[in-house]
Amino acid sequence: MRKKGKLFLTLFLIIWVIFSGLLFINHGQSYIGKSYFNSDYFQSTIESYKEQLGRYVLAPFDEEKAKKNITVTQEEIDYYRNYYGTLTEQIENIRGQYTDRILQAEHTGDNELKELLVAERDAKIEDIKGNFQNDEYVEKKIRNDKIRIIESYAAQQERDRNDFLNEYNYFAYSITNIKTGETVELGDLNGSNIYTNKFGYNEPYLTVDSTAYIDPYESNHTIDDMYNGFEVQGEIAQFEGIISVPKSMLNSANFKGEYQSFMVAKIIFYIIWATGILAIVGLLTFAKPSWKQFMISYKIKTMFLKLPVDVRIVSLLITAFIGIAFIDVVGNMIGNIYYNWAGNNFISYILEIIIYTVIVFIALTAVTFGAIWTFESMNGEIKWQKELKGAFLYKLANGIQDLFLNRSIGLQSVAILTIAFLAGIGLVGAFVDGVLTVIYLFLFFFIALPSFLIFLSRMGYLNRIMKQTKDMAEGRLTTEIKVKGKSPFARHAANLNALREGVKRSMSEQAKSERLKTELITNVSHDLRTPLTSIITYTDLLKNPNITEEERNQYIDVLDKKSARLKTLIEDLFEVSKMASGNIEITKQRIDLTQLMKQAIGEHEEEFSNAKLDLRLTIPDEPIFAYVDGQKWWRVIDNLVVNTIKYSLEGTRVYITLKRRGAEAEFTVKNVSKYEMSENVEELTERFKRADASRHTDGSGLGLAIAQSIVDLHDGLLNIEMDGDLFKVIVTVPTEY
């Protein structure tokens, strides 16, 4: 217990030395041997006072002299004369202003008002004519306006002077004009002063320039803004004397709070620095710190030493920074202690200082123990090597080394990171300097942006490879990974494709049979159950001997339709199963696709009309020949047309086109869907997928799947495109020239 008490005492003295030392570094230059009157705040106050003292007291604005020195230039006369336009324009304007008023007075029979308005109008017109006839006439008006401006400015100066005398009534002075010998005095200079400032007497003179710049708008808002500001030339005078702040006037001074706060803070800082010196003495005498004092085993020590050594060092630096920052906060709060002392929140203010000081002690305690424990853990070559191998940066270096197992990937990664780092620095510089902004934009668009786009493209390609690799690992081997370019990723994709082909060959037959069985079990149940349930239901109804003949015929009709639907579904099911397993043969013949399509479309013209669809058919006049199985290709066209009739929105147009495109025939169907379509077009060619997700329409969901399989057997392509509700199927097949 005694050892721990000495440890805590030693630790307290160490931290107090650090605390007082940092306060001395941060604030010593502001308080050691310094007065409040050396502070920037007071120097700003005294400079403002001297400037206003010269303007309002020592060399005030001379209104009479300014009036005598008024000048009017020919430019001002011309500007005044033409300010509202030419002579004719001004006269027309005046007449326009009075015409309606005169007519109104005449209409009401008020002859007296009419005469007054006419006289007023004519007087203004004569005044305007006088402006254009005589320069002296205009000059007199301008001079009178300037006199009013000067009078207004002088009145404002007098108001400002009174405000100045009231605001700085705690100053005393005795100042003499060295040229005229005139002396101006205010206040008691013989008593005790807390501040004195002398001019002359081996010190620089107080220089005052009485020249004044008058802004007409600020001086007299009643004057139109036709006048620019003008300068009233004054004299430069020099003064000697003394300015002081009597001690008796301190309570009236606006810097009282700053002054007393400075004095209180100075005392507190002196106490802290003095106790800091005593703490140093204590550390050198009775509380000599030893290494063994800090080697006490704690659970937190074990946890701390489990961290990588570089993480420990960084955390110690951050903690030390926090402690130093809070020391500065405490120092600033001490500097402003008077304001809070005089206020109502003094207790909370002191509590805040105590809390911040405790944070400082906790942070510096953690840094002290952490630094000693870290040093002890690295003391010795074996310990150093062990710590080094466990460091985060060491492991990161090993990771970087692994990165360069493929040099191309390593170099590209480093280049991208470097560009990103420099782009960040450049962005900061671009906000500082306009020239740097231009350079940054050039480098960004021609180096950084292309590099980022290449990086994103490569990462996207890598993600695609990873996704398809995962699909391969899960048994989905139908899609080959695209090999793009000659990058390491492309080589990796090629290797994975070779692996995929080997696995695919070994699993092909098993995958086909398993897939067929799974689809039969999971997908067929719903579509078989619906017509079968109807057949069972209506069969039971037919067993009722009490039904009418009409009802019996209706039930039989329903049974006929549901049986036909069940038959179609089973036939489609067997056909798609044979295609999926590859157990289907095709007999290719030279077929005229144009004629085949005309026949297939012709069979459904009435259905298009009943579905209220406007069919727009575009077929070439000349034949387009291709080697296809005519029956199977008929099925492709028929399935696509039937789907269009079922799922198109009523009242819309359906476009069916056949044309030759290079060495291929292109068959296109476009329509507007009556149902909301899934964004994944690939799902529509899967078995039992239907555009009507609620399955309110007839259909097996196998039409597109069958069409897709037939097209694949003919080395063709079936593509589906969607844009909102616009549905488009494009089928291409090689043709014969």
C-alpha positions in Angstrom: 0.0 0.0 0.0 2.9 2.3 0.9 4.5 1.6 -2.5 1.3 2.4 -4.4 1.0 5.7 -2.4 4.5 6.7 -3.4 3.8 5.7 -7.0 0.7 7.9 -7.2 2.6 10.8 -5.6 5.4 10.4 -8.0 3.0 10.2 -10.9 1.1 13.3 -9.7 4.3 15.3 -9.5 5.5 14.2 -13.0 2.1 15.1 -14.6 2.0 18.4 -12.7 5.4 19.3 -14.0 4.2 18.5 -17.5 1.0 20.4 -17.0 2.6 23.6 -15.6 5.4 23.4 -18.2 3.0 23.3 -21.1 1.0 26.2 -19.6 4.3 28.1 -19.3 5.1 27.4 -22.9 1.7 28.4 -24.2 1.0 31.4 -21.9 4.2 32.5 -20.3 5.1 35.0 -23.0 1.7 36.7 -22.4 2.0 37.1 -18.6 5.7 36.9 -17.4 6.7 40.5 -16.9 3.8 41.7 -19.0 1.0 44.2 -18.3 -2.6 44.1 -19.5 -1.8 47.3 -21.4 0.6 45.4 -23.6 -2.2 43.2 -24.8 -3.6 43.3 -28.4 -7.1 44.1 -27.2 -6.0 47.2 -25.3 -3.7 48.4 -28.0 -6.6 48.2 -30.4 -8.7 50.2 -28.0 -6.0 52.9 -27.5 -5.4 53.2 -31.3 -9.2 53.6 -31.9 -9.3 56.3 -29.1 -6.4 58.3 -30.5 -7.9 58.3 -34.0 -11.3 59.5 -32.8 -9.7 62.0 -30.4 -7.9 63.6 -33.3 -11.0 63.7 -35.5 -13.5 65.0 -32.9 -11.4 67.0 -30.4 -8.0 68.0 -31.6 -8.8 68.8 -35.2 -12.6 68.7 -35.6 -14.4 69.3 -38.9 -14.5 73.0 -39.7 -18.0 73.6 -41.3 -17.5 77.2 -42.2 -14.1 76.6 -43.8 -15.6 73.7 -45.8 -18.4 76.0 -47.1 -16.0 78.7 -48.1 -13.9 76.2 -50.1 -16.7 74.7 -52.1 -15.9 74.4 -55.8 -18.2 73.7 -58.7 -16.7 72.3 -61.9 -18.1 72.6 -65.4 -18.4 68.8 -65.5 -20.7 68.9 -62.4 -22.8 71.7 -64.0 -23.2 69.6 -67.2 -24.0 66.4 -65.2 -26.6 68.3 -63.1 -28.2 69.9 -66.1 -28.6 66.6 -68.1 -29.2 64.3 -65.1 -32.9 63.8 -66.0 -32.5 64.0 -69.8 -32.4 66.7 -72.4 -34.4 69.9 -72.2 -37.3 68.6 -74.2 -37.4 65.3 -72.4 -37.5 67.0 -69.0 -40.2 69.5 -70.0 -42.3 66.6 -71.5 -41.8 64.7 -68.2 -43.0 67.7 -66.1 -46.0 68.2 -68.3 -46.9 64.6 -68.1 -46.8 64.7 -64.3 -49.3 67.5 -64.2 -51.6 66.8 -67.1 -53.9 64.3 -65.3 -54.0 66.4 -62.1 -54.9 69.6 -64.0 -57.6 67.8 -66.0 -59.1 66.2 -62.9 -59.2 69.7 -61.2 -60.9 71.1 -64.3 -63.4 68.2 -64.4 -64.3 68.8 -60.7 -64.6 72.6 -61.3 -61.9 73.4 -58.8 -60.4 76.4 -60.6 -58.2 77.4 -57.7 -56.5 74.1 -57.6 -56.1 74.1 -61.4 -54.4 77.6 -61.2 -52.1 76.4 -58.5 -51.1 73.3 -60.4 -50.5 75.2 -63.7 -48.4 77.8 -61.8 -46.4 75.0 -60.1 -45.9 73.3 -63.5 -44.8 76.4 -65.2 -42.4 77.3 -62.4 -40.7 73.9 -62.7 -40.5 74.3 -66.5 -39.0 77.8 -66.1 -36.5 76.3 -63.6 -35.5 73.6 -66.1 -35.1 76.2 -68.9 -32.9 78.2 -66.5 -30.7 75.2 -66.1 -30.0 75.1 -69.8 -29.7 78.9 -70.3 -27.2 79.9 -67.6 -24.2 78.1 -66.0 -24.3 80.5 -63.0 -27.9 79.5 -62.3 -26.9 75.8 -62.1 -23.8 76.5 -60.2 -25.7 78.3 -57.5 -28.1 75.4 -57.1 -25.2 72.9 -56.8 -23.4 75.1 -54.3 -26.6 75.3 -52.2 -26.9 71.5 -52.3 -23.3 71.1 -51.2 -23.9 73.5 -48.4 -26.7 71.3 -47.2 -24.6 68.2 -47.5 -21.8 69.8 -45.5 -24.3 71.0 -42.8 -25.7 67.4 -42.6 -22.1 66.0 -42.4 -21.2 68.5 -39.6 -24.3 67.6 -37.6 -23.4 63.9 -37.9 -19.8 64.7 -36.8 -21.2 66.4 -33.7 -23.4 63.4 -32.8 -20.4 61.1 -33.3 -18.3 63.4 -31.1 -20.8 63.2 -28.3 -20.9 59.4 -28.6 -17.1 59.3 -28.5 -16.9 61.5 -25.3 -19.5 59.3 -23.6 -17.9 56.0 -24.6 -14.3 57.0 -23.6 -15.2 59.2 -20.6 -12.6 57.3 -18.5 -9.6 58.8 -20.4 -7.8 61.9 -19.2 -5.5 63.9 -21.4 -3.5 67.1 -21.8 -2.4 67.7 -25.4 -0.8 70.7 -27.1 -0.6 71.6 -30.7 3.1 72.2 -31.3 2.4 74.7 -34.1 -0.2 76.9 -32.4 0.6 76.2 -28.8 -3.1 75.6 -28.1 -3.7 73.0 -25.3 -6.7 70.8 -24.8 -7.2 69.1 -21.4 -9.7 66.8 -19.8 -9.8 64.9 -16.5 -7.4 64.7 -13.6 -3.8 64.0 -14.6 -2.3 64.5 -11.1 -3.7 61.4 -9.4 -2.8 57.8 -9.7 -2.9 56.4 -13.2 -3.1 52.8 -14.3 -2.1 53.7 -17.9 -0.1 56.6 -19.4 0.9 57.3 -23.0 3.1 60.2 -23.9 3.6 62.1 -27.2 6.6 64.2 -27.8 9.2 64.5 -25.0 11.5 62.2 -26.9 8.5 60.1 -28.1 6.8 60.3 -31.5 4.3 63.1 -31.9 0.6 62.4 -32.3 -0.2 63.3 -36.0 -3.7 64.2 -37.0 -5.0 64.8 -40.6 -8.2 66.9 -40.6 -9.0 66.2 -44.3 -12.5 64.8 -44.5 -14.2 62.8 -47.2 -18.0 63.5 -47.5 -20.4 60.9 -48.9 -23.5 62.9 -50.0 -25.8 59.8 -49.5 -24.6 59.1 -46.0 -24.7 62.8 -45.1 -28.1 63.8 -46.4 -30.6 61.3 -47.7 -32.8 64.1 -49.1 -30.2 64.9 -51.8 -30.5 62.9 -55.0 -27.6 60.6 -55.7 -26.5 62.9 -58.6 -23.4 64.0 -56.5 -20.3 61.9 -56.0 -18.4 62.0 -52.8 -16.0 64.9 -52.4 -13.0 65.7 -50.2 -12.7 68.7 -48.0 -9.0 69.4 -47.7 -7.7 69.9 -44.2 -4.4 70.3 -42.4 -1.9 67.9 -40.9 -1.1 68.9 -37.3 1.2 67.4 -34.7 0.6 67.2 -31.0 2.5 66.5 -27.8 1.2 65.7 -24.4 -0.2 62.8 -22.4 -3.1 60.4 -22.4 -3.9 58.4 -19.3 -6.5 56.3 -17.5 -6.9 57.4 -13.9 -7.2 54.6 -11.4 -10.4 56.2 -10.1 -12.0 55.7 -13.5 -11.3 52.0 -13.9 -14.9 51.1 -13.0 -16.1 53.2 -15.9 -13.7 51.7 -18.4 -15.1 49.3 -21.0 -11.9 47.2 -20.6 -12.5 46.7 -16.8 -13.4 43.0 -17.3 -10.5 42.3 -19.5 -8.1 44.1 -17.2 -9.3 42.3 -14.0 -9.4 39.0 -15.9 -5.8 39.5 -16.9 -4.8 40.3 -13.3 -6.6 37.2 -11.8 -5.3 34.9 -14.5 -1.8 36.2 -14.0 -1.9 35.3 -10.3 -3.3 31.8 -11.0 -0.6 31.2 -13.6 2.1 32.3 -11.3 0.8 29.9 -8.6 0.7 27.0 -11.1 4.2 27.8 -12.3 5.6 28.1 -8.8 4.1 24.8 -7.7 5.5 23.3 -10.9 9.0 24.3 -9.8 8.2 22.8 -6.3 7.1 19.6 -8.1 10.5 19.4 -9.9 12.3 19.8 -6.5 10.1 17.1 -5.1 11.0 14.7 -7.9 14.7 15.4 -7.4 14.6 14.9 -3.6 12.0 12.8 -1.7 10.0 11.4 -4.6 12.7 10.1 -6.9 11.0 8.1 -9.6 12.4 4.6 -10.3 11.8 2.2 -13.2 10.5 -0.5 -10.9 7.7 1.7 -9.5 5.9 1.4 -12.9 6.5 -2.3 -13.4 3.5 -3.3 -11.2 1.4 -5.9 -13.0 -2.2 -4.8 -14.0 -4.8 -6.5 -16.1 -4.9 -3.4 -18.3 -1.2 -3.8 -18.9 -1.7 -7.3 -20.2 -4.5 -6.1 -22.5 -2.4 -3.1 -23.7 0.6 -5.2 -24.5 -1.5 -7.5 -26.7 -1.9 -4.6 -29.1 0.6 -4.4 -32.0 3.5 -2.2 -31.0 2.9 0.4 -33.7 -0.8 0.6 -32.7 0.3 1.2 -29.2 2.7 4.0 -30.2 0.0 5.7 -32.4 -2.6 5.4 -29.6 -0.1 7.0 -27.1 0.6 9.9 -29.5 -3.2 10.5 -29.9 -3.8 10.3 -26.2 -0.8 12.7 -25.6 -2.3 15.1 -28.2 -5.6 15.0 -26.4 -4.0 15.8 -23.1 -2.0 18.7 -24.5 -5.1 20.0 -26.2 -7.1 20.0 -23.0 -4.1 21.7 -21.2 -4.5 24.5 -23.7 -8.3 24.6 -23.1 -7.7 24.9 -19.3 -5.2 27.7 -19.9 -7.6 29.6 -22.1 -10.4 29.2 -19.5 -8.1 30.5 -16.8 -7.3 33.5 -19.0 -11.1 34.3 -19.1 -11.8 33.4 -15.5 -12.9 36.9 -14.4 -16.0 37.0 -16.7 -17.3 33.8 -15.4 -16.3 34.8 -11.8 -18.5 37.8 -12.1 -21.3 35.9 -13.8 -24.0 33.5 -12.5 -22.3 30.4 -14.0 -19.1 30.5 -11.9 -19.7 27.2 -10.2 -20.3 25.4 -13.5 -17.3 27.1 -14.9 -15.0 25.9 -12.1 -16.5 22.4 -12.4 -15.7 22.5 -16.1 -12.1 23.4 -15.4 -11.8 20.6 -12.8 -13.3 18.1 -15.3 -10.9 19.2 -18.0 -7.9 19.0 -15.6 -9.0 15.5 -14.6 -9.1 14.5 -18.3 -5.5 15.9 -18.6 -4.3 13.8 -15.7 -6.0 10.7 -17.0 -4.6 11.2 -20.5 -1.0 11.9 -19.3 -1.2 9.0 -16.8 -2.1 6.7 -19.6 0.7 8.1 -21.8 3.3 7.7 -18.9 2.4 4.1 -18.1 1.9 3.2 -21.8 5.3 4.6 -22.8 7.1 2.8 -20.0 5.4 -0.5 -20.6 6.0 -0.2 -24.4 9.7 0.6 -23.8 10.0 -2.3 -21.4 8.4 -4.7 -23.9 11.0 -3.7 -26.6 14.1 -3.6 -24.3 16.4 -6.3 -25.8 17.0 -7.7 -29.3 14.8 -10.7 -28.9 11.9 -8.6 -27.5 12.4 -6.1 -30.3 12.2 -8.7 -33.0 9.1 -10.2 -31.5 7.4 -6.9 -31.3 8.5 -6.0 -34.8 7.0 -9.2 -36.3 3.7 -8.6 -34.5 3.5 -4.9 -35.7 0.6 -3.9 -37.8 2.8 -2.2 -40.4 5.0 -5.4 -40.6 2.0 -7.5 -41.4 0.9 -4.8 -43.9 4.3 -5.0 -45.5 3.9 -8.7 -45.9 0.5 -8.1 -47.4 2.1 -5.6 -49.9 4.8 -8.2 -50.6 2.0 -10.7 -51.5 0.5 -8.0 -53.6 3.6 -7.9 -55.8 3.6 -11.6 -56.4 1.9 -10.4 -59.5 4.0 -7.4 -60.4 1.5 -5.9 -62.8 -1.3 -5.9 -60.2 1.1 -4.5 -57.6 2.3 -1.6 -59.7 -1.2 -0.7 -60.9 -2.5 -0.7 -57.3 0.4 1.5 -56.1 -0.1 3.9 -59.1 -3.9 4.2 -58.4 -3.3 4.9 -54.7 -0.6 7.5 -55.4 -2.8 9.3 -57.9 -5.7 9.3 -55.4 -3.4 10.7 -52.7 -2.0 13.4 -54.9 -5.5 14.2 -56.2 -6.6 14.8 -52.6 -3.7 17.1 -51.9 -4.3 18.9 -55.2 -7.9 19.5 -54.3 -6.8 21.3 -51.2 -4.4 23.4 -53.2 -7.0 24.2 -55.8 -9.1 25.9 -53.1 -6.2 28.1 -52.1 -4.8 29.4 -55.4 -6.6 30.1 -58.6 -3.6 29.1 -60.8 -3.4 25.8 -59.0 -7.1 25.3 -59.7 -6.4 25.4 -63.5 -3.4 23.0 -63.2 -5.5 20.7 -60.9 -8.4 20.5 -63.4 -6.0 19.7 -66.2 -4.3 16.9 -64.3 -7.7 15.7 -62.9 -9.4 15.3 -66.3 -6.3 13.9 -68.1 -4.6 11.7 -65.5 -6.7 11.2 -62.3 -10.1 10.7 -63.9 -8.9 8.2 -66.6 -6.9 6.3 -63.9 -10.0 6.1 -61.7 -12.2 4.9 -64.6 -9.6 2.2 -65.5 -9.5 1.2 -61.8 -13.3 1.0 -61.5 -13.4 -1.0 -64.8 -10.8 -3.4 -63.5 -12.5 -3.7 -60.1 -15.9 -4.2 -61.9 -14.3 -7.0 -64.0 -12.8 -8.5 -60.9 -16.2 -8.5 -59.1 -17.7 -10.1 -62.2 -15.0 -12.8 -62.1 -15.6 -13.4 -58.4 -19.4 -13.5 -58.8 -19.1 -16.0 -61.7 -16.5 -18.0 -59.7 -19.0 -18.2 -56.9 -21.6 -19.4 -59.3 -19.2 -22.1 -60.6 -18.5 -23.2 -57.0 -22.2 -23.5 -56.4 -22.7 -25.6 -59.5 -23.9 -22.9 -62.0 -21.6 -23.6 -64.9 -23.8 -22.3 -67.8 -22.1 -18.9 -68.2 -18.6 -18.5 -69.4 -16.5 -15.8 -67.8 -15.6 -13.1 -70.4 -11.9 -12.8 -71.1 -11.3 -9.0 -71.6 -7.9 -7.8 -72.8 -4.6 -9.3 -71.7 -4.5 -8.2 -68.0 -3.8 -10.6 -65.1 -7.5 -10.6 -64.5 -8.1 -11.8 -68.1 -5.6 -14.6 -67.7 -7.2 -15.6 -64.4 -10.6 -15.6 -66.1 -9.3 -17.8 -68.9 -7.9 -20.3 -66.3 -11.3 -20.4 -64.6 -13.0 -21.0 -67.9 -10.7 -23.9 -68.6 -11.5 -25.3 -65.1 -15.2 -24.6 -65.7 -15.2 -26.6 -68.9 -13.6 -29.6 -67.2 -16.2 -29.6 -64.4 -19.0 -28.9 -66.8 -18.2 -31.9 -68.9 -18.0 -34.2 -65.9 -21.3 -32.9 -64.5 -23.3 -32.3 -67.7 -25.5 -35.4 -67.8 -26.1 -35.4 -64.0 -26.9 -31.6 -64.1 -29.4 -32.1 -66.9 -31.3 -34.9 -65.2 -31.3 -33.2 -61.8 -32.4 -29.9 -63.3 -35.3 -31.5 -65.2 -36.5 -33.4 -62.2 -36.3 -30.2 -60.0 -38.2 -28.2 -62.5 -40.9 -30.8 -62.8 -41.4 -31.0 -59.1 -41.2 -27.3 -58.2 -42.7 -25.5 -61.2 -45.3 -27.8 -62.7 -47.4 -28.3 -59.6 -49.2 -25.0 -59.7 -49.9 -24.9 -63.4 -51.1 -28.6 -63.4 -53.1 -28.2 -60.2 -55.3 -25.3 -61.6 -56.9 -27.0 -64.5 -56.9 -30.4 -62.7 -58.8 -28.8 -59.8 -61.4 -27.3 -62.2 -61.8 -30.7 -63.8 -62.4 -32.4 -60.5 -64.8 -29.7 -59.3 -67.0 -29.7 -62.4 -66.9 -33.5 -62.6 -68.4 -33.6 -59.1 -71.0 -31.0 -60.2 -72.0 -33.2 -63.2 -72.8 -36.0 -60.8 -75.6 -34.0 -59.4 -78.8 -35.3 -61.0 -80.7 -32.1 -60.2 -78.7 -29.8 -62.5 -80.4 -28.4 -65.6 -79.4 -29.3 -69.2 -78.1 -25.8 -69.7 -75.9 -26.0 -66.6 -74.7 -29.5 -67.7 -73.6 -28.1 -71.1 -71.8 -25.2 -69.4 -69.9 -27.6 -67.1 -69.0 -29.9 -70.0 -67.7 -26.8 -71.9 -65.5 -25.8 -68.9 -64.2 -29.4 -68.7 -63.4 -29.4 -72.4 -61.4 -26.1 -72.1 -59.6 -27.2 -68.9 -58.7 -30.6 -70.4 -57.4 -28.9 -73.5 -55.3 -26.5 -71.4 -54.0 -29.5 -69.3 -53.1 -31.3 -72.5 -51.3 -28.3 -73.9 -49.4 -27.8 -70.7 -48.3 -31.5 -70.6 -47.3 -31.4 -74.3 -45.2 -28.2 -73.7 -43.7 -29.8 -70.6 -42.6 -32.8 -72.5 -41.2 -30.7 -75.3 -39.2 -28.4 -73.2 -37.9 -31.4 -71.2 -36.7 -33.1 -74.4 -35.0 -29.9 -75.4 -33.4 -29.4 -72.0 -32.0 -33.0 -72.1 -30.8 -32.6 -75.7 -33.0 -35.6 -76.8 -34.6 -33.8 -79.7 -33.8 -34.0 -83.3 -34.2 -31.2 -85.9 -34.5 -31.6 -89.6 -33.2 -28.5 -91.4 -34.5 -27.6 -94.8 -34.2 -24.6 -97.1 -37.2 -22.5 -95.9 -38.5 -19.1 -97.1 -38.8 -17.3 -93.8 -40.9 -14.5 -95.5 -43.6 -17.0 -96.6 -43.5 -18.9 -93.3 -44.0 -15.7 -91.3 -46.9 -14.6 -93.5 -48.7 -17.9 -92.9 -48.0 -17.8 -89.2 -49.3 -14.2 -88.8 -52.3 -14.8 -91.0 -53.7 -17.5 -88.6 -53.8 -14.9 -85.8 -55.2 -11.8 -87.6 -58.7 -12.4 -86.1 -57.3 -12.8 -82.6 -55.4 -9.5 -83.0 -58.7 -7.8 -83.9 -60.6 -9.4 -81.0 -57.8 -8.3 -78.6 -58.3 -4.7 -79.8 -54.7 -4.5 -81.0 -53.5 -2.6 -84.0 -51.0 -4.9 -85.9 -48.3 -3.2 -87.9 -46.6 -5.8 -90.0 -43.4 -5.1 -92.0 -42.2 -8.0 -94.2 -39.9 -7.7 -97.3 -41.3 -8.5 -100.7 -38.3 -10.7 -101.7 -37.8 -14.1 -100.0 -35.3 -14.7 -97.2 -34.0 -18.3 -97.2 -32.5 -20.1 -94.3 -31.8 -23.7 -93.3 -34.2 -24.3 -90.4 -36.6 -27.0 -89.2 -39.8 -25.5 -90.6 -42.1 -27.0 -87.9 -39.9 -25.9 -85.1 -39.4 -22.4 -86.5 -43.1 -22.1 -87.0 -43.4 -22.9 -83.2 -41.0 -20.0 -82.4 -43.1 -17.5 -84.5 -46.4 -18.8 -83.1 -45.2 -18.7 -79.5 -44.0 -15.1 -79.8 -47.2 -14.0 -81.5 -49.5 -15.7 -79.0 -47.6 -14.1 -76.1 -48.0 -10.7 -77.8 -51.8 -11.2 -78.1 -52.1 -12.4 -74.5 -50.0 -9.7 -72.8 -50.3 -6.6 -74.9 -52.3 -3.6 -73.6 -55.6 -3.1 -75.3 -55.8 -0.3 -77.8 -52.1 -0.2 -78.5 -50.1 -1.0 -81.6 -48.0 -4.2 -82.1 -45.1 -4.0 -84.5 -43.9 -7.3 -86.1 -40.9 -7.0 -88.5 -38.8 -9.3 -90.6 -35.7 -8.1 -92.4 -32.3 -9.1 -93.6 -29.4 -7.8 -91.6 -26.1 -8.8 -93.1 -25.8 -12.6 -93.1 -28.7 -13.0 -90.7 -32.5 -12.7 -90.8 -33.9 -10.6 -87.9 -37.5 -11.2 -86.6 -38.7 -8.5 -84.2 -41.8 -8.2 -82.1 -42.6 -5.0 -80.2 -45.6 -4.3 -78.0 -46.7 -2.5 -74.8 -47.3 -4.8 -71.9 -50.5 -4.7 -69.9 -48.6 -6.0 -66.8 -45.8 -4.5 -64.9 -42.6 -6.2 -66.1 -39.7 -7.4 -64.0 -36.4 -5.5 -64.7 -34.6 -8.9 -65.1 -35.3 -9.9 -68.7 -33.4 -13.1 -68.3 -36.1 -14.5 -66.0 -38.7 -14.4 -68.9 -36.9 -17.1 -70.8 -36.8 -19.4 -67.7 -39.4 -22.2 -67.6 -42.8 -21.4 -66.1 -41.9 -17.6 -66.0 -44.9 -15.5 -67.1 -45.3 -11.7 -67.6 -48.6 -12.1 -65.6 -47.1 -12.8 -62.2 -50.5 -13.3 -60.7 -51.2 -16.0 -63.4 -54.7 -14.7 -64.3 -54.1 -15.4 -68.0 -53.9 -18.8 -69.7 -50.5 -20.0 -70.5 -47.9 -22.5 -69.4 -45.0 -20.1 -68.9 -43.0 -22.2 -71.3 -43.5 -20.3 -74.6 -40.4 -18.2 -74.4 -38.3 -21.0 -73.0 -39.3 -23.3 -75.9 -38.6 -20.5 -78.4 -35.3 -19.9 -76.8 -34.3 -23.6 -77.0 -35.4 -23.8 -80.6 -33.4 -20.7 -81.6 -30.4 -22.1 -79.8 -30.7 -25.3 -81.7 -30.5 -23.3 -84.9 -27.4 -21.3 -83.8 -29.5 -18.2 -83.6 -30.0 -15.6 -80.9 -33.1 -14.5 -78.9 -32.8 -11.2 -77.1 -35.4 -9.5 -75.0 -35.3 -5.7 -74.3 -37.5 -3.7 -72.0 -37.9 0.0 -71.5 -40.6 0.5 -68.9 -43.7 -1.2 -70.3 -42.3 -1.4 -73.9 -41.5 -5.1 -74.6 -39.3 -6.1 -77.5 -38.1 -9.6 -78.7 -35.4 -9.9 -81.3 -34.7 -13.2 -83.0 -31.8 -13.7 -85.4 -30.8 -16.8 -87.4 -28.2 -17.3 -90.1 -29.5 -17.0 -93.7 -28.5 -18.5 -97.0 -27.2 -16.2 -99.8 
